[in-house]
């Protein structure tokens, strides 16, 4: 469809349990400037890490049924390791006519880059226990010593931090300390940030780490994959009526609204709540 000779483009939908997916959105907007974006935070279900698998999978599939019907996106970036490692295959099966770009722990690039052979994966408990994650290790990092670290608290801490709250150093150290392994004279040299919330804390991690490591943030790689799968349309211009955020709770607080505005997103309030 065109408007006054200019192609009218469908939006890209970026989904996360909370605001962690903003790290991916930031990179995607740089690579896809002609596209409008809809950011969806399932804050009513946040955090995902502590959910049982069956009810969380059912929630995600039902929620996407509504999201796709309401917003009809060109493609969907599932910017959440926990959601995609659990429900990615089911989403593609339930919605075969839709294009999904997933987020999985960056184990393959970590295995390619490590010099010591000691890699840690800092994730949520849900991502750590997922068979998908262990299959990635078996497929791409079988020659490495990979430590899986599931943090119960870091996603919440990252959300608080990005809203301007001060974190206790000791509390952060307690969460990341298991990532640092010394074995046979070698040390962990790469930590995979396997939750899109965690890059918000990357500078804090660097400051508190017992030795320097490469904190591997997958956001740019996810954005590049989205760009590969969504064609650039000649003559297309960025739409004026897109670039908004939707919260499944329907009532994000003031600091969250301010954060969205800082990212160039308005907050859209819908009269009909999701999963009502």
N, C-alpha and C positions, 0 to 999 in steps of 0.2 A: 504494500500500500504506500502511496505517496501523498504528500500534502504540498500543494503549490510547487510540484516538481521535485520536492525533497523527500527521499525515502523515510518512511515512518518506521522506526525500529522498536521491536519489543524490548523490555528491560531485562537486565540480569538480576536474578534473585540470589542474595547471599544469606545463608541461614546458619545460625549458631544457637546454642543454648542460652547464651547471654551476650556480652559485648566483646568477647574474645575475637569473633570473626571480623571485627573492625581492622585487625592487622592484615587480613587477607583483602578486605575491601579496599584499603588504602593502596595496595599494590595493583589490584585489578583496575582501579580507576585510572592509574597512570598509564597502563597498557591499553585500555579500552576507552579512550576519552569521548568517543562518539556515542557511547551507550549510557542510558540511564540505569540507575541501580535502586533496587528495593532491598533494604536490610531488614531481616526478620530475626528477632530475638525471642526465643521461647523462654522468657524469664519466669513464666508461670510454672515451668517444669525444672528450672535451674536449682541446683546443679545436677547434671546428668550422672556424674560419677558414682553416686550412691544408689541409683535405681537398680531394681531387678531387671534382667534382660527382657523378659516377655512383655511386661507392661510398658516398658520404655519403647520397645520396637512398635508395639501397637499404637502408642501415642504418636510417634514420629510419622508413621504411615498415614494415620487419620489426619494429622495436622497438614501433611503435604497434600492430601486430597483437597482440603480447603484452600490452601495457599495457591495451588496450581489453577484451581477453578477461578479464584478471585483475581489473580494477577497475570496469568497467562504469560510467563516469562519465556524469553528465547532460550535461556539455559539457567541451571541452578548450580551454584557453588555451595556444597555442604561443607562449611568451614568449621567443622567440629569432628575431631578424631573419634570421639566416643560414639556420636551418632552414625558416622559413616562406616566405621568398622563393624558396628552392630547391624545397621539397617540398609547399607548401601545396595547390596544385591537385591533386597526386597523392594526398595524404591524403584530400581530399574525394572524389576519384574512387574510391579503394580502399575507403573507408568511408562510403558515401553516407548511411547512416542515423545518422551521428554529427554533432554540432554542433561546428565548429571556430571559434575566435576567433583570428585571426592577429595577428602583430606585423610591421609593415613600417615603413621609415623615414618619419618624420613630415615629409615634404617638402611636402605640401599646406598644413598649418598654418604651416610656416616661410615659404612663399611669400606667404601671406596677411598675415603679421605683419611681414616685413622692411620696413625703410624705406630702407636703402641699396641693396637689390637684390643684395647679396652674401651668399650663404648657403653654409655648409659642412656636409657630412654626415660625421660621424666614425663609422666603422663598422669591421667586420672586412674583411679582403681578400675573403672570399667574398661578402659583401653588396655591396661596391663593384663587383665584376665582374659581378654578376647583371643580366641583361636586365630583370628586374622593376624594379630600382631605376632604371634609365635610362628605363624607360617611365613611372615616376612623375614623373620630372623633365620629360619631354616633355609629359605630360598636365597637370601642375599648376604647373610652375615654368619654363616656356619663356621667360618674360620676365626671369628672374633669371640671375645668374651663379652657378652651383652648383659648388662644388669638392667632389669625392669624396676622402676621406682614409681609406685602409684601414690600420689599425694592426695590426701583427703581434703586439704585446706587451701592449696595454692590458687585454684580457680576463684574462690571467694576473695582471697587476699588480693589477687590481681584486679578484680572488679573494684574493690575498695581503693586500691592504689590509684587506678586511673581516674577515679572520682575525686582524688585529692586527699585521701586519708593517709595518715602516717603509719607505716608498718614497723613492727618490732623486729629488729635485726635477728634476735635470738630465735624468734618464731620462724623466720625465713630460713635461717641456717638449719634448723631442725628438719625442715622439709627437703632441702637439697643435699644435706650431708651424705645420705646413702648413695648418691651418684658418684662419689669420689672414691675410687678403688686403687689400691696399690698392690701389685702382684708381681713377684719375681723381678723386682727392680723397675717395673713399668708402672705408669700411672694412666688413669682415664684421661683421654685427650679430647673427646667429643661427647657432648651431652645433647641428645635430640630433644627439642622442645615439642613434645607430642600432645600439646593442647594449645589451641590458638590463643588462649588467654595469656600463656606464659611469656611470650615476647614482650609484653608490657613491662615485665619485671627483669628483662635481660640486663639492664645496667645495674640493678640491685644485685642480681646473681653474680655479675662480674666483680663487683666490689666485695662481696662476702665469700667468694669461692676460696678454698684453701690453696689452690694453684690455678694458673690460667688454663682454660679449655676453650674449645670452639663450641659455642652455643648455637646449634643448628636450627634456624627458623625456616620453616617450609613455605612461608607466605608468598614469596616471589615465585617459587616454582609452581605453586597452585595457580597463581595469576597467569603465568606463561601458558599453562595448559588450557586455561579458559580462553585465552587469546587464540590459541591454535584451533580450538573447537568452534569458536564463534567468528564467523567471517567478517572482515572489514568491508563495509559497504561504501562504495564510492559516492561522494556527494552527501553522505549522511551528516546531520548536525545533532549535537547533543540536545535532547528534548528539555523543554523548560518545566514540564509538569511532573518530572520524576525526581529521583534522589530523595527518597524518604525512608523512614524507619517505622517498623510495626512491632509492637510488643504484645505478646499473647496475654499478658496480664491486663492489658488495656490501660494501665496506670503507672507508667514509669515516673520515678521521682524527679525532683528539680535538677539534681546534679546529673542524672542520666540525660535529661532533655538538653541541658547545657552542653554535655559531651557530644551529643548527636549534632547539635548546631555547629560546634567546633569542627566536626567532620563534614560540614556542608549538607547535613541531612535534616529535613523537617521531621517531626514526629506526627504520624497520621493516627488519629483516633477513629476507630470504627464503631458504628452503632451496634453491630452484631459481633460479639466476642468470638474468638476461635475456640473450637471444641466446646461450645456452649451446651 
